[in-house]
Amino acid sequence: MSAQKGKDLLIKIGDGADPETFATVAGLRATTLAFNAQTVDITSADSANMWRELLDAGVKSATLSGSGVFKDAASDEALRIAFFNQALTDYQIVIPSFGTVQGPFKLTALAYDGPYDGELKLSMTLASAGALSFTSA
C-alpha cells in the first residue's frame, strides 16, 4: 500500500434502515482508529521457565476519534441523536486502499468548539459496542 491522504479516511454513520445507508460524518480533518486486544494471563508455577503464558482468548475493541468542521445538517443531526439517545449505531470507517470496518459503536464524547473569529468545530469519540467486520478494498 502506498502513502494515502489522511482526508480520505472517512467515518460514516448508518441510518438504521433496512437496507442501511451510510452518510459521511462532518468534515473531519483529523481521524484516528485504534484496535486493541486485551490479553488473559494464565501464567502459573508450572509455566515453562516461568515464561508468561496467554490464553487464546481476550477482549477486542476499537476506538475511533475525529475532529473537524460541520459538513451538513443531516449528519450533524444523526450524531446529536446518537449521542443524546446513547444509541448503538452502525458506523463504517473507510480506510483508503485498505478496506472498510463496519459495526456498532457508541458515541461516548461529542464536543463543540466555537472561537468567535473562526469556524464551529466538532470532536467526537466512538467506542466499539459489538462485533466489527472488515471488507478489503
N, C-alpha and C positions, 0 to 999 in steps of 0.2 A: 504494500500500500504506500503510495507516495504521499507527500505532505498535502494536507487539506486545509481549507479555510475554516476557521472556527465559527464563522457566521452560518456555515452550512449544517451545524449541529442543531437540530430542531426538536422542540418539545411541542407535542400536540395533545390536546385534551379531547376525550371522547364525549359524545352527546348522549350515550346510554340507550340509543335506539337500536332496533334490530332490522337491518344490519347497521352496525355502528359506523358513524363517520367521525373524522377527527379534524379539528381546526388548530392551526398553529397558534401557540400562546405568545402573546405580546411580541414586541420587537426586542428579543433578548440579545444583549451584547456580550454577556459572559455566562457560560453554562458549564456545569461540572456534573458528571455522572460517575459515581463511585460504587464499585461492587465490593462486598465484604463477605467473609465466611468465618464464623466462629468455630473454634476447634473444641473437641471434647477430649480432655487429657485423661488417659486411663493408665498412666504410669503407676507401677507398684514395685514392691520389693523384688518381685520376680522378673521385672523387665531386664532384658539383656544388658549387662554392664551399666545398669541404671540409666539407659538412654530413654528419653521421653517416648511414649507411645501414644498415638492418636487413634481414636475410634473413627471408623469410616462413616461418620455422621456429623451433624452440626447444623447450625442455622445460617442460611444465606440471606443476605439483604442487599438492597441498593438504596442509595441516597442521591437525590438529584437537587441541584440548586441552580438558580439562574437570576440574573438581574438585567434590567434594560428599561425600555420605554414602552408605553402602551401601543398596541397595534390597531385594535378596533374594539368597538363596544361589545360585540358578541363574545369574543374570547375573554375580555375583561369580566363580563357578567358571569361566564362559566366558572372562572376562577373564584370570584366572590361567592357564588352559590356553593361551590365545592368546599370552600373554607368554612363558611358560616353554618352549613349543614353537616360539616365534618364527614362528608360522604367519601366512600371508597370509590374512586373514579378511575376508569381506564385511561391510560396515557400511552402515547407512542413516543419513543426517543429515536430519532433518525440520526444515525452516525454515518456521515458520508463515506462512500466506497467501502463500508464495513457491513452495515446491516441495520435492522430495526429491533429495538427492545420494546415489548408491549406487555402491559398488565396493570393490575390495580395498584394505585398509590393513594396515600393520604396527604393532603396539603397541610403540613404542620406549621408553616410560618408564611405569612403574607405581609409585606411591609411596603409602605408608600413613602417616597422621599420627594419633596417638592420645594427646592430652593426658589426664592422669589424671582431670581433672574435666570432660571433655567427650566428645562422640561420636567414634567412629572415622571418620576422613576418608580419602578416596581422591583421588588426582590421577593423570591419565593423559595421554599424548601419542600421537597416531597420525600416521603419515606415509603418504601415498598410495603404492600399490605397483602401479599399473596404471591402465587407462582408467577414468574415472568417468563415470557417466551422470547426467543431470538430467531430472527429470519435474516439470512445472509443477503447482502446486496447483489 
